[in-house]
Amino acid sequence: MMKKWKLNSWKNYPVKHIPEYEDQKELDLVLKKIQGFPPLVFAGETRSLKKSLGDVCEGKAFLLQGGDCAESFAEFHPDNIRDTFKVILQMALVLTSSASLPVVKVGRIAGQFSKPRSSPVEVKDGKELPTYLGDNINGIEFSDKARKPDAKRMFRAYSQAASTLNLLRALSQGGFADLKKIHLWNLGFIKKSPEGKKFKEIEDKISDALSFIEACGLHPDYNRRLRTVNFYTSHEALLLPFEQSMTRIDSTSGKYHDTSAHFVWIGDRTRQPDGGHVEFCRGIENPIGIKCGPTLKDSELIKLCNILNPKNELGRITLISRFGADNVEKHLPKLIRSIKKEGLNVVWSCDPMHGNTIKSATGFKTRPFNNVVKEVKRVFGVHKAEGSYAGGLHIEMTGQNVTECTGGAQRISDKDLSHRYHTHCDPRLNANQALELAFLISDEIKKNSQYSKNIIQAVS
């Protein structure tokens, strides 16, 4: 029997990657004020996302989750938010066009401010300081003052998340996502690329289809689904004091929802079944992601799913595999078999970024684009071989024209990385690479979805 869950019961469990604040009184005051702030998202939105993820579970939709590795205060700008939104819309349209499946769109945005790090300290020129943990905890500048955890940073993180969400709601519901305005989604530097030309072909097909619909007397202006999109937010539920302060009781159901985001995930470093992060997440109603790395045992995964989803609810759990291209066949099959054997309802998503991080010859942390593509294709291959549905893609990307990941049609080399390397943490795919990835894997998604439909029809 599980112990009764309380909002602060996570404090009774060991927790990793939570900063220690020198001034406890200041921390308590900050958290108390945040408790009184308005929610960033609403319970009804969270329920809507869970329902859509339930469709992904059943092979009726596909999950696309993308955005910054770690959002920063310095790069906060409406153009950056808009451009990331544009690329996700473009990717979703490519995948929908190919696989004939609705795409559930979730951003790593409006709250992804903290990151667990492999080392607690950083050394430069013989000086040792605490590691940078994300803008809602400390600063990236290498100084004693900046690296000290500062509770007041949570105020700015909340404010930036609220402003980001305000713009995202306007973009997704205010006409920008209208399919009749699809030509506005193209970023200037993409238009002349091979991906831009391919996307133009999709634009033309959609324009022809809309013209046909209009000629039949069904004017697109009166169909809301053609003018708006549902767009959801997500981040890693790492900084538990903040997540607790943002968790509220839904007045319509009496249940707890973490109102900092629609979807939160538990990282590969904090997924201990007896740990504080799992304890916190088991009590909230949000859809929960679990990062699945090479050290995860199948028995541990089953235990995590049973703790976090004892009712085996559709759409509640998303398993995000992140093994590295060369380790997929070694680790993924046994996890899939265990989940199938137990009859657990999960969304299987692929994170091809984290397992493929290397250090370039020029000293930059990077991710070879070919390895990213290779991991996705191998994940789809394993799922097909195991009679399972690969239902999602989870990537770190940006709408900016950065040079952080090598390769792709742009042929970014190690020497190019220094030109526009702006990330505050891990390297991201730029807009061209993200769209290129969508085109390269669209056929795999189509094959996978058709195979899944055949399995569902055979079972039913």
C-alpha positions in Angstrom: 0.0 0.0 0.0 1.3 3.4 -0.9 1.4 6.1 1.8 -1.1 8.9 1.6 0.1 11.6 -0.7 0.3 15.2 0.5 1.5 18.3 -1.4 4.7 18.3 0.6 5.2 14.6 1.2 8.1 14.6 -1.3 10.2 16.2 1.5 10.1 12.9 3.3 12.0 11.2 0.5 15.6 11.6 -0.7 15.9 14.2 -3.5 18.6 14.8 -6.0 19.6 17.9 -7.9 17.7 20.3 -5.6 19.8 23.4 -4.8 20.6 24.4 -1.2 19.6 28.0 -0.5 21.6 29.9 2.2 18.7 32.0 3.3 15.8 29.7 4.3 13.6 32.6 5.4 13.9 34.3 2.0 13.2 31.0 0.2 10.0 30.5 2.3 8.9 34.1 1.6 9.4 33.6 -2.2 7.5 30.4 -2.2 4.6 31.8 -0.2 4.3 34.6 -2.6 4.3 32.3 -5.6 1.5 30.2 -4.0 -0.7 33.3 -4.3 0.2 33.9 -8.0 -2.4 33.0 -10.7 -2.0 29.6 -12.3 0.0 29.5 -15.6 -2.2 26.7 -17.1 -5.6 25.4 -16.2 -6.9 22.0 -15.2 -9.2 21.8 -18.2 -6.3 22.3 -20.6 -4.4 19.6 -18.8 -7.3 17.2 -19.2 -7.5 18.0 -22.9 -3.9 17.1 -23.4 -4.2 13.9 -21.4 -7.1 12.9 -23.7 -5.0 13.7 -26.8 -2.2 11.6 -25.4 -4.7 8.8 -24.9 -5.2 8.9 -28.7 -1.4 8.6 -29.1 -1.5 5.5 -26.8 -3.9 3.9 -29.1 -2.0 4.7 -32.3 -4.5 7.4 -33.4 -2.1 10.4 -33.1 1.5 11.3 -32.8 3.3 13.4 -30.2 5.7 16.2 -31.2 7.6 17.7 -28.2 10.3 20.3 -28.8 12.0 23.4 -27.6 15.0 24.8 -25.7 17.3 22.6 -23.7 17.1 25.3 -21.0 15.3 28.6 -21.4 17.3 31.7 -20.5 16.4 35.2 -19.3 18.9 36.6 -21.8 17.3 35.1 -24.9 13.8 36.1 -23.8 12.3 37.8 -26.9 8.9 37.6 -28.6 10.6 36.8 -32.0 12.4 33.8 -30.5 9.1 32.4 -29.0 7.3 33.0 -32.3 10.0 31.4 -34.4 10.2 28.3 -32.2 6.4 28.1 -32.5 6.6 28.4 -36.3 9.1 25.5 -36.6 6.9 23.2 -34.4 3.9 24.0 -36.6 5.9 23.3 -39.7 7.2 20.0 -38.4 3.7 19.0 -37.3 2.3 19.8 -40.7 5.0 17.7 -42.4 4.3 14.7 -40.1 0.5 15.1 -40.5 0.8 15.3 -44.3 2.9 12.2 -44.4 1.3 9.9 -41.8 -2.3 11.2 -42.1 -2.4 11.4 -38.3 -3.2 14.4 -36.0 -0.1 15.7 -34.2 -0.2 16.6 -30.5 2.0 19.7 -30.2 3.9 20.3 -26.9 6.6 22.8 -26.4 9.6 22.6 -24.1 8.8 26.2 -23.2 7.4 28.6 -20.7 9.1 26.9 -17.7 12.1 24.9 -18.8 14.5 26.9 -16.7 16.5 24.3 -14.7 18.7 21.4 -15.6 20.4 18.6 -13.6 24.1 18.5 -14.2 26.5 15.7 -14.2 29.0 17.5 -11.9 28.1 19.8 -8.9 31.1 22.0 -9.6 32.8 23.7 -12.6 36.5 24.5 -12.7 38.1 27.3 -14.8 41.7 28.4 -14.6 42.1 26.6 -11.3 39.0 28.2 -9.7 36.1 26.0 -8.6 32.5 27.2 -8.4 29.1 25.6 -8.2 27.8 24.5 -11.6 25.2 26.6 -13.4 21.8 24.9 -12.8 19.5 27.1 -14.9 18.3 30.7 -14.8 15.6 30.1 -12.1 18.4 28.9 -9.7 21.6 30.7 -10.5 23.5 32.6 -13.2 25.6 31.4 -16.0 28.4 33.9 -15.4 31.4 32.4 -13.8 31.5 34.3 -10.5 30.8 33.6 -6.8 27.8 35.9 -6.8 26.2 34.5 -9.9 26.6 30.9 -9.0 25.0 31.2 -5.6 21.4 29.9 -5.7 19.0 32.8 -5.5 15.4 32.1 -4.6 14.2 35.5 -6.0 15.1 34.2 -9.5 11.9 32.2 -9.4 9.9 35.4 -9.6 11.5 36.2 -12.9 11.0 32.7 -14.2 7.3 32.9 -13.3 7.0 36.2 -15.0 8.8 35.1 -18.2 6.7 31.9 -18.3 3.5 33.9 -18.0 4.5 36.3 -20.8 5.5 33.4 -23.0 2.2 31.6 -22.5 0.3 34.8 -23.2 2.1 35.1 -26.6 1.7 31.4 -27.4 -2.1 31.5 -26.7 -2.3 34.5 -29.0 -0.4 32.8 -31.7 -2.2 29.5 -31.5 -5.8 30.9 -31.1 -5.6 34.4 -32.6 -5.3 33.5 -36.3 -1.6 33.1 -36.8 -2.0 29.3 -37.0 -4.7 29.6 -39.7 -3.9 27.2 -42.5 -4.8 29.9 -45.0 -1.8 31.8 -43.7 0.6 28.9 -43.8 3.0 30.9 -46.0 3.7 33.1 -43.0 5.2 30.2 -41.1 8.3 30.0 -43.2 11.4 31.6 -41.6 13.4 33.8 -43.9 16.6 31.7 -43.9 14.7 28.5 -44.5 12.9 29.6 -47.7 15.9 28.9 -50.0 16.9 25.6 -48.4 15.8 22.2 -49.7 13.5 21.8 -46.7 11.9 25.2 -47.5 11.2 24.0 -51.1 9.7 20.7 -49.9 7.5 22.6 -47.4 6.3 24.9 -50.3 5.0 21.8 -52.0 2.9 21.0 -48.9 1.7 24.6 -48.8 0.5 24.4 -52.3 -1.3 21.1 -51.7 -3.1 22.6 -48.6 -4.0 25.7 -50.5 -5.6 23.5 -53.3 -7.4 21.5 -50.7 -8.8 24.6 -49.0 -9.9 26.0 -52.3 -11.8 22.8 -53.0 -13.4 22.9 -49.6 -14.5 26.5 -50.2 -15.8 25.7 -53.7 -18.0 23.0 -52.0 -19.6 25.7 -49.9 -17.7 24.8 -46.7 -15.9 28.1 -46.0 -12.7 27.6 -44.0 -13.3 30.8 -42.0 -16.2 29.1 -40.3 -14.2 26.0 -39.3 -12.3 26.7 -36.1 -10.1 23.6 -36.5 -8.6 25.1 -39.7 -7.8 28.5 -37.9 -6.4 27.5 -34.6 -4.2 24.8 -33.0 -4.0 23.4 -29.5 -0.5 24.0 -28.2 0.7 22.8 -24.8 3.7 23.5 -22.6 6.1 21.2 -20.7 9.2 21.2 -18.6 11.2 18.9 -16.3 9.7 18.9 -12.8 13.1 19.4 -11.2 12.8 22.4 -8.8 10.3 20.8 -6.5 9.8 23.8 -4.2 8.6 25.8 -7.1 6.5 23.0 -8.5 4.8 22.6 -5.1 4.0 26.3 -4.9 2.4 26.2 -8.4 0.3 23.1 -7.5 -3.4 23.9 -6.9 -6.7 22.0 -6.2 -9.0 22.1 -9.2 -12.3 23.4 -8.1 -14.3 21.2 -10.5 -12.7 17.9 -9.5 -11.0 18.5 -6.1 -7.8 17.0 -7.5 -4.3 18.5 -7.6 -2.8 19.9 -10.8 0.6 21.4 -11.2 -0.3 24.6 -12.9 3.2 25.5 -14.0 2.8 23.5 -17.2 0.4 21.1 -18.9 2.9 18.2 -19.0 5.9 17.6 -16.7 8.6 15.0 -16.9 10.9 13.2 -14.5 14.5 13.2 -15.7 16.8 10.2 -16.1 18.8 11.4 -13.1 15.8 11.8 -10.8 13.6 8.9 -11.5 14.3 6.9 -8.4 11.1 5.0 -7.4 11.7 6.0 -3.7 12.8 9.5 -4.5 11.1 12.9 -4.0 10.5 13.6 -7.7 8.5 10.5 -8.2 6.6 11.0 -5.0 5.6 14.6 -6.0 4.5 13.6 -9.5 2.4 10.6 -8.3 0.0 13.0 -6.6 -0.7 15.5 -9.5 -3.1 14.9 -12.4 -0.9 16.2 -15.1 0.4 13.9 -17.8 3.9 12.7 -16.7 6.9 11.9 -18.8 9.7 9.5 -17.7 13.1 9.8 -19.3 14.4 6.3 -20.0 18.2 6.0 -20.2 20.6 3.1 -20.5 20.7 2.4 -16.8 17.0 1.9 -16.4 16.0 -1.7 -15.7 12.8 -3.2 -17.0 11.7 -4.1 -13.4 12.3 -0.5 -12.3 10.3 0.9 -15.2 7.3 -1.3 -14.3 7.5 -0.1 -10.7 7.6 3.5 -11.8 4.6 3.1 -14.0 2.6 1.4 -11.3 3.5 4.2 -8.8 2.7 7.0 -11.1 -0.3 5.4 -12.9 -1.9 2.8 -10.6 -5.2 3.0 -12.6 -3.4 2.4 -15.9 -5.0 5.5 -17.3 -4.6 6.3 -21.0 -2.5 9.4 -21.6 -1.0 9.6 -18.1 2.5 8.2 -18.8 4.9 9.0 -21.7 8.1 7.0 -21.8 10.8 9.1 -23.4 13.7 6.8 -24.5 17.2 8.4 -24.7 19.9 5.8 -25.3 22.1 7.0 -28.1 22.0 5.7 -31.6 24.4 2.8 -30.9 22.5 1.6 -27.8 18.9 1.5 -29.0 18.8 -2.2 -29.9 20.6 -3.1 -26.7 18.2 -1.4 -24.3 14.8 -0.6 -25.8 13.5 -4.1 -26.7 13.4 -5.4 -23.2 11.6 -2.3 -21.9 9.0 -2.6 -24.6 8.5 -6.3 -23.9 8.0 -5.7 -20.2 5.5 -2.9 -20.8 3.5 -5.2 -23.2 3.7 -8.1 -20.8 2.2 -6.0 -18.0 -0.5 -4.5 -20.3 0.5 -1.0 -19.4 -0.9 2.0 -21.3 2.0 4.3 -22.3 3.0 6.7 -25.0 6.5 5.7 -26.4 8.4 8.8 -27.4 12.0 9.1 -28.7 14.5 11.7 -27.5 17.4 11.3 -30.0 19.3 14.3 -28.5 20.7 13.4 -25.0 22.3 10.1 -25.9 24.2 11.5 -28.8 26.1 14.4 -27.1 29.8 14.6 -27.8 32.6 17.1 -27.5 33.9 18.5 -30.8 37.5 18.9 -31.8 37.0 22.6 -31.2 35.9 22.1 -27.6 32.2 22.7 -28.1 29.5 20.2 -26.8 27.6 19.2 -29.9 25.3 16.5 -31.4 26.0 15.0 -34.9 22.7 15.3 -36.9 23.3 11.9 -38.6 23.3 10.3 -35.1 20.1 12.0 -34.2 18.4 10.7 -37.4 19.9 7.3 -36.9 18.5 7.0 -33.3 15.0 7.9 -34.4 15.0 5.4 -37.3 16.4 2.6 -35.1 13.7 3.3 -32.4 11.0 3.1 -35.0 12.6 -0.2 -36.3 12.7 -1.7 -32.8 9.0 -0.8 -32.1 7.9 -2.3 -35.4 9.9 -5.5 -34.7 8.3 -5.7 -31.2 4.8 -5.0 -32.4 4.7 -1.7 -30.5 3.8 1.9 -31.6 6.5 4.6 -31.6 4.2 7.5 -30.9 6.4 10.5 -30.2 9.5 12.6 -30.9 11.1 14.7 -28.2 13.8 17.1 -29.4 15.8 20.1 -28.3 15.5 22.7 -31.0 15.1 26.4 -31.6 13.6 28.6 -34.3 16.9 30.6 -34.4 19.6 30.0 -37.0 22.1 28.7 -34.5 25.2 26.5 -35.2 25.2 24.0 -32.3 24.6 20.6 -33.9 26.9 19.5 -36.7 25.8 18.1 -40.0 22.5 18.2 -41.8 21.9 19.7 -45.2 23.7 22.9 -44.1 26.8 20.8 -43.5 27.6 22.5 -40.2 31.2 21.5 -39.3 33.1 21.6 -36.0 34.7 24.9 -37.2 31.2 26.4 -37.7 30.1 25.8 -34.2 31.7 29.0 -32.8 29.7 31.2 -35.3 26.3 31.1 -33.6 26.6 28.9 -30.5 24.1 30.5 -28.1 22.7 27.7 -26.0 22.8 28.1 -22.2 23.2 24.3 -21.7 23.0 21.6 -24.4 23.2 22.0 -28.2 19.9 22.4 -30.1 18.9 21.7 -33.7 18.3 24.9 -35.6 15.2 25.5 -37.6 16.6 24.0 -40.8 17.8 20.8 -39.1 14.5 20.4 -37.2 12.5 20.6 -40.4 14.9 18.4 -42.2 14.5 15.8 -39.4 10.7 15.9 -39.8 11.0 15.2 -43.6 13.6 12.4 -43.0 11.5 10.5 -40.5 8.1 11.2 -42.0 8.2 8.0 -44.0 9.1 6.0 -40.9 6.2 7.5 -39.0 3.9 6.6 -41.9 5.1 3.0 -42.0 4.9 2.8 -38.2 1.3 4.3 -38.0 0.1 1.9 -40.7 1.7 -1.0 -39.0 0.1 0.0 -35.7 -3.3 0.3 -37.3 -3.0 -3.2 -38.6 -2.1 -4.5 -35.2 -5.1 -2.7 -33.6 -7.5 -4.0 -36.2 -6.1 -7.6 -35.7 -6.6 -7.4 -32.0 -10.1 -5.9 -32.1 
